[in-house]
Amino acid sequence: MEYIDILQSYDLSEFQWLAIGFAAFVLGLSKSGIKGIGIVIILVLAFVFGEKASTGILLPMLVVADVFAVVYYNKHAKWHYIWKLMPAMVIGVLVGVWVGNDISEELFKRLMAIIIIGSVLIMFYTEKKPFNDVPNNVWFASSMGFLAGFSTMVGNLAGPIANIYFLATRLPKNEFIGTVAWLFFIINVFKLPFHFFVWHTVSMETLVLNSVLVPFVIIGFFLGAYVVKLISNVNYRRFILIVTAVGGIIMLFR
């Protein structure tokens, strides 16, 4: 099947193409360090492609965006925190592979919706939470790591959970972004074989679609890297959280 034929086989409307292009652009923004907007990408792709299929379509674009993030913020990464989270995250991913492989599409959708709504509630809570009120110990790191690993495998939804852990570290902005960038680059590459060979959600066909969307990711990243130095709009973050929560509820009951 030729390149154009593969793209046409998705049978997407003009509105759907605009929606997924926008999602790819927002992905670039989020990986540049603009937090609080990542869940929007999950919702858009899930509505267009279905919940489980969307995880495989998104993952290669995440890896591409991670590459740009680790190169751009590499010198700011704090590896101590990465190694502290990684073992529990790997276990969480493996549990997510097993759980996600054996459940129906309907249950997968509901699980994603619950994680989305829970993530939004967590993000609302931590917006107001003082740094010194968040625990920072081995058990906290292990539990957050496991939940992040499970959530990232089931729906690429680990961001809000990982943010709770890194909130406790009191890292400055650039070190926060650089550390998270390396953490998710490693874990997303680790996830790829499971999407290829176990879930079969990544294929040559999905990679062709990714090739069309990746330029939007790159544009979003470089624009976001510029904006992240300037942005401080609390009302914008709250708007995104509200829209995302509504999207999660719609996903849960549609």
C-alpha positions in Angstrom: 0.0 0.0 0.0 1.4 3.4 -1.0 1.9 6.4 1.3 -1.2 8.3 0.0 -3.3 5.1 0.1 -2.4 4.5 3.7 -3.5 8.0 4.7 -6.7 7.8 2.7 -7.5 4.5 4.5 -8.0 6.4 7.7 -11.0 8.1 6.0 -10.7 11.2 8.2 -12.8 14.3 7.6 -11.3 17.8 7.2 -12.3 18.6 10.8 -10.7 15.4 12.1 -7.4 16.3 10.3 -7.5 19.8 11.8 -8.2 18.3 15.2 -5.3 15.8 15.1 -2.9 18.4 13.7 -3.9 20.7 16.5 -3.3 17.8 19.0 0.2 17.3 17.5 0.9 21.0 17.8 -0.2 21.0 21.5 2.0 17.9 22.1 5.0 20.0 21.0 3.9 22.8 23.3 3.5 20.5 26.3 6.9 18.8 25.8 8.5 22.2 25.7 7.5 22.7 29.3 4.0 24.2 29.2 2.3 22.1 31.7 -1.4 21.4 32.1 -2.4 20.9 28.5 -1.2 17.3 27.8 -4.5 15.6 28.6 -6.2 17.6 25.8 -4.1 15.7 23.3 -5.2 12.3 24.7 -8.9 13.3 24.5 -8.7 14.6 20.9 -6.9 11.4 19.6 -9.2 9.1 21.6 -12.3 10.7 20.1 -10.9 10.5 16.5 -9.3 7.0 16.6 -10.7 5.2 19.7 -9.2 4.9 23.1 -6.8 2.0 22.7 -5.7 2.7 19.1 -5.0 6.3 20.0 -2.3 5.3 22.5 -0.2 3.7 19.7 -0.7 6.6 17.4 0.4 9.1 20.0 3.4 7.1 21.4 5.9 7.6 18.4 5.1 11.4 18.4 5.8 11.4 22.1 9.2 9.9 21.5 10.0 12.5 18.8 9.0 15.3 21.1 11.0 13.7 24.0 14.1 13.7 21.8 13.8 17.5 21.2 13.1 18.0 24.9 16.1 16.1 26.2 18.4 17.8 23.7 17.1 21.3 24.6 17.0 20.8 28.4 19.7 18.1 28.8 22.0 20.1 31.0 19.2 20.7 33.5 18.3 17.0 34.2 18.8 15.6 37.7 19.4 11.9 37.3 19.0 11.1 41.0 15.3 11.6 40.7 15.0 9.6 37.5 16.7 6.5 39.0 14.5 6.8 42.1 11.3 6.6 40.0 12.3 4.3 37.2 12.1 0.8 38.8 8.5 1.4 40.0 7.5 2.9 36.7 8.8 -0.1 34.8 6.7 -2.4 37.0 3.7 -0.1 36.4 4.2 -0.3 32.6 4.4 -4.1 32.7 1.2 -4.3 34.8 -0.5 -1.9 32.3 0.6 -4.0 29.4 -1.1 -7.1 31.0 -4.3 -5.3 32.1 -4.7 -3.3 28.8 -4.2 -6.4 26.7 -7.0 -8.4 28.3 -9.8 -6.0 28.7 -12.5 -4.9 26.2 -12.4 -1.6 24.3 -15.3 -0.4 26.4 -13.6 -1.1 29.7 -10.3 0.4 28.3 -12.3 3.6 27.5 -13.7 3.7 31.0 -10.4 3.1 32.6 -8.8 5.9 30.5 -11.7 8.2 31.5 -11.3 7.5 35.2 -7.6 8.1 35.0 -8.2 11.4 33.1 -10.8 12.7 35.7 -8.6 11.5 38.6 -5.6 13.3 37.0 -7.5 16.5 36.7 -8.6 16.4 40.3 -5.0 15.7 41.3 -3.8 18.7 39.2 -6.5 21.0 40.8 -5.4 19.8 44.3 -1.7 20.3 43.7 -2.2 23.8 42.2 -3.0 25.0 45.7 -0.7 22.6 47.6 2.3 24.1 49.4 5.6 22.4 48.5 6.3 21.3 52.1 3.0 19.6 52.4 3.8 17.0 49.7 5.7 13.9 51.1 9.1 13.1 49.6 10.2 9.6 50.6 10.9 6.2 49.1 7.3 4.9 49.5 5.9 8.1 48.0 8.3 7.8 45.1 7.5 4.1 44.6 3.8 4.6 44.6 3.9 7.6 42.3 6.3 5.7 40.0 4.0 2.7 39.8 0.9 4.8 39.1 2.8 6.9 36.5 4.0 3.7 34.8 0.6 2.1 34.7 -1.1 5.3 33.5 1.4 6.0 30.8 1.0 2.5 29.4 -2.8 2.5 29.5 -3.3 6.0 28.2 -0.1 8.1 28.0 -1.5 9.8 31.1 1.4 9.9 33.5 2.1 13.6 33.4 -0.2 14.8 36.3 1.0 11.9 38.5 4.7 12.5 37.8 4.1 16.2 38.5 3.0 15.4 42.1 6.3 13.7 42.7 8.4 16.4 41.2 6.4 19.0 43.1 8.0 17.4 46.3 11.5 17.8 44.9 11.3 21.6 44.8 13.2 21.6 41.5 13.5 24.9 39.6 11.6 25.2 36.4 14.3 24.2 33.9 15.6 21.4 36.1 12.0 20.1 36.5 11.4 20.2 32.7 14.8 18.5 31.9 14.4 15.8 34.5 10.9 14.9 33.4 12.0 15.0 29.7 14.6 12.3 30.3 12.3 10.2 32.5 9.6 10.0 29.8 12.0 9.6 26.9 13.3 6.5 28.6 9.9 5.1 29.6 8.3 5.9 26.2 11.1 4.0 24.3 10.6 1.1 26.8 6.9 1.0 25.9 7.3 0.9 22.1 7.9 -2.9 21.8 4.8 -3.7 23.7 2.7 -1.5 21.4 4.3 -3.1 18.4 4.3 -6.8 19.4 1.7 -7.2 22.2 -1.1 -4.6 21.6 -0.4 -4.1 17.9 -1.3 -0.5 18.2 1.9 0.7 16.4 2.3 -0.4 12.8 3.7 0.8 9.5 0.3 2.4 8.8 0.3 4.4 12.1 3.9 5.5 11.5 2.9 6.9 8.1 0.2 8.9 9.9 2.8 10.0 12.4 5.1 11.2 9.6 2.4 13.7 8.6 1.8 15.0 12.2 5.4 15.2 13.4 6.1 18.6 11.8 3.3 20.1 13.9 4.9 18.6 17.0 8.2 20.2 16.1 6.7 23.6 15.4 4.8 23.4 18.7 7.9 22.5 20.6 10.0 25.4 19.4 7.2 27.9 19.9 6.5 26.5 23.3 10.2 26.7 24.3 10.1 30.4 23.6 6.7 31.0 25.3 7.6 28.9 28.4 10.0 31.7 29.4 7.2 34.2 29.4 4.0 32.4 30.3 2.4 32.6 33.7 -1.4 32.5 33.1 -3.2 30.7 36.0 -6.6 31.3 34.5 -5.5 29.6 31.2 -4.4 26.5 33.2 -7.7 26.4 35.0 -9.6 26.7 31.8 -7.7 23.7 30.3 -8.3 21.7 33.5 -12.1 22.4 33.3 -12.3 21.5 29.6 -10.3 18.4 30.2 -12.4 17.3 33.1 -15.6 17.7 30.9 -13.9 15.7 28.2 -13.1 12.9 30.6 -16.7 12.8 31.8 -18.0 12.7 28.2 -15.6 9.9 27.4 -16.8 8.0 30.5 -20.5 8.1 29.5 -20.5 8.3 25.7 
